[in-house]
Amino acid sequence: MLSKNSKERDNLLKQIHNKVVALEESPLYVYRVANNYLPVVGGGSHMAKIMFVGEAPGRNEAKTGKPFCGSAGKILDLLLDEVGLTREEIYITNIVKDRPQKNRDPLPEEIKIYGPFLDRQIDIIQPQVIATLGRYSTKYILEKFGLPEARQPIGELHGKVFEAQAPYGKVYLVPLYHPAAAIYNRKLIDVLKLDFKVLEKLKQNAY
């Protein structure tokens, strides 16, 4: 069991950041360097009770090294505000820590190489709630915790709460649509707002 000491968590997460920066074996490393991009390892509170897991950074994120700072990030901020959450009290990361070319979907080999870093982040931060944003992160997290629902599409899973067991204790998993989906389908904003109400209820127990 890891210490709840914030400084210890800071040091452990910094080690992850340094390893991702030096991850030359990643199929995205050359693309990152050629475009002067930064890896996007994560951001927010290292003591967070709620962790959000997206899929992969976009162009704005790769330029700044900060997660969800583009158009999808603005929608995410709106959704967080709806349920009384701030970025300062949550932690946000992705499965894949580098931007795929042309913002394409992450490939299986990319998920495989970056996945262990996400696993380690979860072990260090020990969130009580993990909200997955999009189908790739949903499948990865549900599989990680051994839930058979991982085979179901995000359209059937979004807004539901699944209880799982982590090494540090009980954790609630909440699949959600990716905020970027609402950029192309504005009707999804209302769906996301409704789904985020689930987080509002879980937040009352987490904080």
DORO-58954 format. One record per residue (C-alpha): x, y, z; residue number from 1; residue in one letter. Coordinates in steps of 0.1 Angstrom, whole numbers, plus 2048, in hexadecimal, padded with zeros to 3 digits. Layout:
BEGIN
<rec><east>X</east><north>Y</north><up>Z</up><num>NUM</num><residu>a</residu></rec>
...
This chain:
BEGIN
<rec><east>800</east><north>800</north><up>800</up><num>1</num><residu>m</residu></rec>
<rec><east>80E</east><north>822</north><up>7F6</up><num>2</num><residu>l</residu></rec>
<rec><east>811</east><north>83E</north><up>80E</up><num>3</num><residu>s</residu></rec>
<rec><east>7F7</east><north>859</north><up>80D</up><num>4</num><residu>k</residu></rec>
<rec><east>813</east><north>872</north><up>80F</up><num>5</num><residu>n</residu></rec>
<rec><east>80F</east><north>88C</north><up>7F3</up><num>6</num><residu>s</residu></rec>
<rec><east>835</east><north>891</north><up>7EF</up><num>7</num><residu>k</residu></rec>
<rec><east>83A</east><north>86B</north><up>7EA</up><num>8</num><residu>e</residu></rec>
<rec><east>81F</east><north>86B</north><up>7CF</up><num>9</num><residu>r</residu></rec>
<rec><east>82F</east><north>889</north><up>7BE</up><num>10</num><residu>d</residu></rec>
<rec><east>850</east><north>878</north><up>7BC</up><num>11</num><residu>n</residu></rec>
<rec><east>841</east><north>857</north><up>7AF</up><num>12</num><residu>l</residu></rec>
<rec><east>82D</east><north>869</north><up>794</up><num>13</num><residu>l</residu></rec>
<rec><east>84B</east><north>87E</north><up>78A</up><num>14</num><residu>k</residu></rec>
<rec><east>85D</east><north>85D</north><up>784</up><num>15</num><residu>q</residu></rec>
<rec><east>841</east><north>852</north><up>76D</up><num>16</num><residu>i</residu></rec>
<rec><east>843</east><north>873</north><up>75A</up><num>17</num><residu>h</residu></rec>
<rec><east>869</east><north>86F</north><up>755</up><num>18</num><residu>n</residu></rec>
<rec><east>865</east><north>84C</north><up>748</up><num>19</num><residu>k</residu></rec>
<rec><east>84A</east><north>857</north><up>72F</up><num>20</num><residu>v</residu></rec>
<rec><east>860</east><north>874</north><up>723</up><num>21</num><residu>v</residu></rec>
<rec><east>87C</east><north>85B</north><up>71C</up><num>22</num><residu>a</residu></rec>
<rec><east>866</east><north>840</north><up>70D</up><num>23</num><residu>l</residu></rec>
<rec><east>879</east><north>83C</north><up>6EC</up><num>24</num><residu>e</residu></rec>
<rec><east>86A</east><north>81A</north><up>6E6</up><num>25</num><residu>e</residu></rec>
<rec><east>848</east><north>829</north><up>6E2</up><num>26</num><residu>s</residu></rec>
<rec><east>83B</east><north>829</north><up>6BE</up><num>27</num><residu>p</residu></rec>
<rec><east>831</east><north>84E</north><up>6C4</up><num>28</num><residu>l</residu></rec>
<rec><east>853</east><north>85A</north><up>6D1</up><num>29</num><residu>y</residu></rec>
<rec><east>861</east><north>864</north><up>6AF</up><num>30</num><residu>v</residu></rec>
<rec><east>841</east><north>876</north><up>6A6</up><num>31</num><residu>y</residu></rec>
<rec><east>842</east><north>889</north><up>6C7</up><num>32</num><residu>r</residu></rec>
<rec><east>866</east><north>894</north><up>6C3</up><num>33</num><residu>v</residu></rec>
<rec><east>862</east><north>89D</north><up>69E</up><num>34</num><residu>a</residu></rec>
<rec><east>845</east><north>8B4</north><up>6A6</up><num>35</num><residu>n</residu></rec>
<rec><east>854</east><north>8C2</north><up>6C6</up><num>36</num><residu>n</residu></rec>
<rec><east>837</east><north>8B4</north><up>6DA</up><num>37</num><residu>y</residu></rec>
<rec><east>836</east><north>8AC</north><up>6FF</up><num>38</num><residu>l</residu></rec>
<rec><east>829</east><north>88C</north><up>70F</up><num>39</num><residu>p</residu></rec>
<rec><east>809</east><north>892</north><up>723</up><num>40</num><residu>v</residu></rec>
<rec><east>80D</east><north>87D</north><up>742</up><num>41</num><residu>v</residu></rec>
<rec><east>7F1</east><north>88B</north><up>758</up><num>42</num><residu>g</residu></rec>
<rec><east>7E6</east><north>8A9</north><up>76C</up><num>43</num><residu>g</residu></rec>
<rec><east>7D4</east><north>8B2</north><up>78C</up><num>44</num><residu>g</residu></rec>
<rec><east>7D5</east><north>8A7</north><up>7B0</up><num>45</num><residu>s</residu></rec>
<rec><east>7EB</east><north>88A</north><up>7BA</up><num>46</num><residu>h</residu></rec>
<rec><east>7D4</east><north>885</north><up>7D7</up><num>47</num><residu>m</residu></rec>
<rec><east>7B5</east><north>884</north><up>7C1</up><num>48</num><residu>a</residu></rec>
<rec><east>797</east><north>86D</north><up>7CA</up><num>49</num><residu>k</residu></rec>
<rec><east>78A</east><north>86F</north><up>7A6</up><num>50</num><residu>i</residu></rec>
<rec><east>7A0</east><north>867</north><up>788</up><num>51</num><residu>m</residu></rec>
<rec><east>796</east><north>86D</north><up>763</up><num>52</num><residu>f</residu></rec>
<rec><east>7A5</east><north>858</north><up>749</up><num>53</num><residu>v</residu></rec>
<rec><east>7A4</east><north>862</north><up>724</up><num>54</num><residu>g</residu></rec>
<rec><east>7B2</east><north>852</north><up>706</up><num>55</num><residu>e</residu></rec>
<rec><east>7CF</east><north>866</north><up>6F7</up><num>56</num><residu>a</residu></rec>
<rec><east>7DA</east><north>88B</north><up>6F6</up><num>57</num><residu>p</residu></rec>
<rec><east>7D1</east><north>8A1</north><up>6D9</up><num>58</num><residu>g</residu></rec>
<rec><east>7E6</east><north>8BD</north><up>6C8</up><num>59</num><residu>r</residu></rec>
<rec><east>7E0</east><north>8D8</north><up>6E3</up><num>60</num><residu>n</residu></rec>
<rec><east>7E8</east><north>8BF</north><up>6FE</up><num>61</num><residu>e</residu></rec>
<rec><east>808</east><north>8B3</north><up>6ED</up><num>62</num><residu>a</residu></rec>
<rec><east>813</east><north>8D7</north><up>6E9</up><num>63</num><residu>k</residu></rec>
<rec><east>80E</east><north>8E0</north><up>70D</up><num>64</num><residu>t</residu></rec>
<rec><east>813</east><north>8BF</north><up>71F</up><num>65</num><residu>g</residu></rec>
<rec><east>7F2</east><north>8C5</north><up>731</up><num>66</num><residu>k</residu></rec>
<rec><east>7D4</east><north>8AD</north><up>72E</up><num>67</num><residu>p</residu></rec>
<rec><east>7B2</east><north>8B9</north><up>720</up><num>68</num><residu>f</residu></rec>
<rec><east>7BC</east><north>8DD</north><up>718</up><num>69</num><residu>c</residu></rec>
<rec><east>7AB</east><north>8DF</north><up>6F6</up><num>70</num><residu>g</residu></rec>
<rec><east>787</east><north>8DF</north><up>6EB</up><num>71</num><residu>s</residu></rec>
<rec><east>77F</east><north>8BE</north><up>6FD</up><num>72</num><residu>a</residu></rec>
<rec><east>78F</east><north>8CD</north><up>71C</up><num>73</num><residu>g</residu></rec>
<rec><east>777</east><north>8EA</north><up>71C</up><num>74</num><residu>k</residu></rec>
<rec><east>75A</east><north>8D2</north><up>71B</up><num>75</num><residu>i</residu></rec>
<rec><east>769</east><north>8BE</north><up>737</up><num>76</num><residu>l</residu></rec>
<rec><east>76D</east><north>8DE</north><up>74C</up><num>77</num><residu>d</residu></rec>
<rec><east>748</east><north>8E6</north><up>746</up><num>78</num><residu>l</residu></rec>
<rec><east>73E</east><north>8C3</north><up>751</up><num>79</num><residu>l</residu></rec>
<rec><east>754</east><north>8C4</north><up>770</up><num>80</num><residu>l</residu></rec>
<rec><east>745</east><north>8E6</north><up>779</up><num>81</num><residu>d</residu></rec>
<rec><east>722</east><north>8D7</north><up>776</up><num>82</num><residu>e</residu></rec>
<rec><east>72A</east><north>8BE</north><up>792</up><num>83</num><residu>v</residu></rec>
<rec><east>73F</east><north>8D5</north><up>7A8</up><num>84</num><residu>g</residu></rec>
<rec><east>761</east><north>8C6</north><up>79F</up><num>85</num><residu>l</residu></rec>
<rec><east>781</east><north>8D9</north><up>797</up><num>86</num><residu>t</residu></rec>
<rec><east>7A1</east><north>8CE</north><up>785</up><num>87</num><residu>r</residu></rec>
<rec><east>7B4</east><north>8D5</north><up>7A5</up><num>88</num><residu>e</residu></rec>
<rec><east>7A2</east><north>8B9</north><up>7B8</up><num>89</num><residu>e</residu></rec>
<rec><east>7A2</east><north>89E</north><up>79D</up><num>90</num><residu>i</residu></rec>
<rec><east>7BD</east><north>88D</north><up>788</up><num>91</num><residu>y</residu></rec>
<rec><east>7BB</east><north>88A</north><up>762</up><num>92</num><residu>i</residu></rec>
<rec><east>7D0</east><north>874</north><up>74C</up><num>93</num><residu>t</residu></rec>
<rec><east>7CD</east><north>85E</north><up>72D</up><num>94</num><residu>n</residu></rec>
<rec><east>7D6</east><north>83B</north><up>724</up><num>95</num><residu>i</residu></rec>
<rec><east>7EE</east><north>846</north><up>708</up><num>96</num><residu>v</residu></rec>
<rec><east>805</east><north>862</north><up>714</up><num>97</num><residu>k</residu></rec>
<rec><east>810</east><north>86E</north><up>6F1</up><num>98</num><residu>d</residu></rec>
<rec><east>7FC</east><north>87C</north><up>6D5</up><num>99</num><residu>r</residu></rec>
<rec><east>7F4</east><north>864</north><up>6B9</up><num>100</num><residu>p</residu></rec>
<rec><east>7F8</east><north>871</north><up>695</up><num>101</num><residu>q</residu></rec>
<rec><east>7DA</east><north>886</north><up>689</up><num>102</num><residu>k</residu></rec>
<rec><east>7C7</east><north>87F</north><up>6AA</up><num>103</num><residu>n</residu></rec>
<rec><east>7BF</east><north>85C</north><up>69F</up><num>104</num><residu>r</residu></rec>
<rec><east>7B4</east><north>842</north><up>6B7</up><num>105</num><residu>d</residu></rec>
<rec><east>7CF</east><north>831</north><up>6CC</up><num>106</num><residu>p</residu></rec>
<rec><east>7DC</east><north>810</north><up>6BE</up><num>107</num><residu>l</residu></rec>
<rec><east>7DD</east><north>7F0</north><up>6D3</up><num>108</num><residu>p</residu></rec>
<rec><east>803</east><north>7F1</north><up>6D4</up><num>109</num><residu>e</residu></rec>
<rec><east>802</east><north>815</north><up>6E1</up><num>110</num><residu>e</residu></rec>
<rec><east>7E9</east><north>80C</north><up>6FC</up><num>111</num><residu>i</residu></rec>
<rec><east>7FF</east><north>7EE</north><up>706</up><num>112</num><residu>k</residu></rec>
<rec><east>81F</east><north>803</north><up>70A</up><num>113</num><residu>i</residu></rec>
<rec><east>80F</east><north>820</north><up>71D</up><num>114</num><residu>y</residu></rec>
<rec><east>7F5</east><north>80C</north><up>731</up><num>115</num><residu>g</residu></rec>
<rec><east>80E</east><north>802</north><up>74D</up><num>116</num><residu>p</residu></rec>
<rec><east>814</east><north>827</north><up>754</up><num>117</num><residu>f</residu></rec>
<rec><east>7EF</east><north>82D</north><up>759</up><num>118</num><residu>l</residu></rec>
<rec><east>7ED</east><north>80E</north><up>76F</up><num>119</num><residu>d</residu></rec>
<rec><east>809</east><north>81D</north><up>784</up><num>120</num><residu>r</residu></rec>
<rec><east>7F8</east><north>83F</north><up>787</up><num>121</num><residu>q</residu></rec>
<rec><east>7D9</east><north>82E</north><up>794</up><num>122</num><residu>i</residu></rec>
<rec><east>7ED</east><north>81B</north><up>7AE</up><num>123</num><residu>d</residu></rec>
<rec><east>7FE</east><north>83B</north><up>7BA</up><num>124</num><residu>i</residu></rec>
<rec><east>7E0</east><north>852</north><up>7BB</up><num>125</num><residu>i</residu></rec>
<rec><east>7C8</east><north>837</north><up>7C7</up><num>126</num><residu>q</residu></rec>
<rec><east>7A8</east><north>848</north><up>7BA</up><num>127</num><residu>p</residu></rec>
<rec><east>787</east><north>83D</north><up>7C8</up><num>128</num><residu>q</residu></rec>
<rec><east>776</east><north>845</north><up>7A7</up><num>129</num><residu>v</residu></rec>
<rec><east>784</east><north>840</north><up>784</up><num>130</num><residu>i</residu></rec>
<rec><east>770</east><north>850</north><up>768</up><num>131</num><residu>a</residu></rec>
<rec><east>779</east><north>844</north><up>746</up><num>132</num><residu>t</residu></rec>
<rec><east>775</east><north>85C</north><up>728</up><num>133</num><residu>l</residu></rec>
<rec><east>76E</east><north>849</north><up>708</up><num>134</num><residu>g</residu></rec>
<rec><east>76D</east><north>826</north><up>6FC</up><num>135</num><residu>r</residu></rec>
<rec><east>792</east><north>81E</north><up>6FD</up><num>136</num><residu>y</residu></rec>
<rec><east>798</east><north>829</north><up>721</up><num>137</num><residu>s</residu></rec>
<rec><east>777</east><north>818</north><up>72B</up><num>138</num><residu>t</residu></rec>
<rec><east>782</east><north>7F7</north><up>71C</up><num>139</num><residu>k</residu></rec>
<rec><east>7A5</east><north>7F9</north><up>72B</up><num>140</num><residu>y</residu></rec>
<rec><east>799</east><north>801</north><up>74E</up><num>141</num><residu>i</residu></rec>
<rec><east>77D</east><north>7E8</north><up>74F</up><num>142</num><residu>l</residu></rec>
<rec><east>794</east><north>7CD</north><up>743</up><num>143</num><residu>e</residu></rec>
<rec><east>7AF</east><north>7D7</north><up>75C</up><num>144</num><residu>k</residu></rec>
<rec><east>796</east><north>7D2</north><up>778</up><num>145</num><residu>f</residu></rec>
<rec><east>789</east><north>7B1</north><up>769</up><num>146</num><residu>g</residu></rec>
<rec><east>766</east><north>7BC</north><up>761</up><num>147</num><residu>l</residu></rec>
<rec><east>754</east><north>7A9</north><up>745</up><num>148</num><residu>p</residu></rec>
<rec><east>742</east><north>7C9</north><up>73B</up><num>149</num><residu>e</residu></rec>
<rec><east>762</east><north>7D3</north><up>729</up><num>150</num><residu>a</residu></rec>
<rec><east>755</east><north>7C2</north><up>70A</up><num>151</num><residu>r</residu></rec>
<rec><east>736</east><north>7D9</north><up>709</up><num>152</num><residu>q</residu></rec>
<rec><east>736</east><north>7F9</north><up>6F4</up><num>153</num><residu>p</residu></rec>
<rec><east>738</east><north>81B</north><up>705</up><num>154</num><residu>i</residu></rec>
<rec><east>715</east><north>823</north><up>6FA</up><num>155</num><residu>g</residu></rec>
<rec><east>708</east><north>808</north><up>712</up><num>156</num><residu>e</residu></rec>
<rec><east>721</east><north>810</north><up>72E</up><num>157</num><residu>l</residu></rec>
<rec><east>721</east><north>836</north><up>731</up><num>158</num><residu>h</residu></rec>
<rec><east>714</east><north>844</north><up>752</up><num>159</num><residu>g</residu></rec>
<rec><east>714</east><north>823</north><up>764</up><num>160</num><residu>k</residu></rec>
<rec><east>728</east><north>81B</north><up>783</up><num>161</num><residu>v</residu></rec>
<rec><east>73C</east><north>7FC</north><up>788</up><num>162</num><residu>f</residu></rec>
<rec><east>74C</east><north>7F1</north><up>7A9</up><num>163</num><residu>e</residu></rec>
<rec><east>76E</east><north>7E1</north><up>7A7</up><num>164</num><residu>a</residu></rec>
<rec><east>78A</east><north>7D8</north><up>7BE</up><num>165</num><residu>q</residu></rec>
<rec><east>7AC</east><north>7E9</north><up>7BC</up><num>166</num><residu>a</residu></rec>
<rec><east>7CB</east><north>7DF</north><up>7D0</up><num>167</num><residu>p</residu></rec>
<rec><east>7C4</east><north>7FD</north><up>7E7</up><num>168</num><residu>y</residu></rec>
<rec><east>79F</east><north>7F7</north><up>7EB</up><num>169</num><residu>g</residu></rec>
<rec><east>77D</east><north>7FB</north><up>7DB</up><num>170</num><residu>k</residu></rec>
<rec><east>77B</east><north>811</north><up>7BB</up><num>171</num><residu>v</residu></rec>
<rec><east>75E</east><north>81D</north><up>7A7</up><num>172</num><residu>y</residu></rec>
<rec><east>761</east><north>81D</north><up>781</up><num>173</num><residu>l</residu></rec>
<rec><east>74B</east><north>835</north><up>76D</up><num>174</num><residu>v</residu></rec>
<rec><east>74C</east><north>832</north><up>746</up><num>175</num><residu>p</residu></rec>
<rec><east>745</east><north>853</north><up>735</up><num>176</num><residu>l</residu></rec>
<rec><east>744</east><north>860</north><up>711</up><num>177</num><residu>y</residu></rec>
<rec><east>763</east><north>873</north><up>707</up><num>178</num><residu>h</residu></rec>
<rec><east>75D</east><north>899</north><up>709</up><num>179</num><residu>p</residu></rec>
<rec><east>76A</east><north>89C</north><up>6E6</up><num>180</num><residu>a</residu></rec>
<rec><east>74C</east><north>888</north><up>6D9</up><num>181</num><residu>a</residu></rec>
<rec><east>736</east><north>8A6</north><up>6E4</up><num>182</num><residu>a</residu></rec>
<rec><east>74A</east><north>8BC</north><up>6CC</up><num>183</num><residu>i</residu></rec>
<rec><east>73B</east><north>8A9</north><up>6AE</up><num>184</num><residu>y</residu></rec>
<rec><east>71A</east><north>8A0</north><up>6BE</up><num>185</num><residu>n</residu></rec>
<rec><east>70D</east><north>8BC</north><up>6D4</up><num>186</num><residu>r</residu></rec>
<rec><east>6F1</east><north>8A6</north><up>6E0</up><num>187</num><residu>k</residu></rec>
<rec><east>70A</east><north>892</north><up>6F4</up><num>188</num><residu>l</residu></rec>
<rec><east>710</east><north>8B0</north><up>70B</up><num>189</num><residu>i</residu></rec>
<rec><east>6EF</east><north>8A9</north><up>71C</up><num>190</num><residu>d</residu></rec>
<rec><east>6F8</east><north>884</north><up>71F</up><num>191</num><residu>v</residu></rec>
<rec><east>71A</east><north>88D</north><up>72E</up><num>192</num><residu>l</residu></rec>
<rec><east>70A</east><north>8A5</north><up>747</up><num>193</num><residu>k</residu></rec>
<rec><east>6F2</east><north>88A</north><up>752</up><num>194</num><residu>l</residu></rec>
<rec><east>70E</east><north>870</north><up>755</up><num>195</num><residu>d</residu></rec>
<rec><east>724</east><north>888</north><up>769</up><num>196</num><residu>f</residu></rec>
<rec><east>708</east><north>889</north><up>783</up><num>197</num><residu>k</residu></rec>
<rec><east>713</east><north>866</north><up>78C</up><num>198</num><residu>v</residu></rec>
<rec><east>735</east><north>875</north><up>795</up><num>199</num><residu>l</residu></rec>
<rec><east>724</east><north>88F</north><up>7AA</up><num>200</num><residu>e</residu></rec>
<rec><east>715</east><north>874</north><up>7C0</up><num>201</num><residu>k</residu></rec>
<rec><east>735</east><north>861</north><up>7C2</up><num>202</num><residu>l</residu></rec>
<rec><east>748</east><north>880</north><up>7CB</up><num>203</num><residu>k</residu></rec>
<rec><east>734</east><north>885</north><up>7EA</up><num>204</num><residu>q</residu></rec>
<rec><east>742</east><north>864</north><up>7F7</up><num>205</num><residu>n</residu></rec>
<rec><east>765</east><north>869</north><up>7EA</up><num>206</num><residu>a</residu></rec>
<rec><east>76C</east><north>88C</north><up>7F9</up><num>207</num><residu>y</residu></rec>
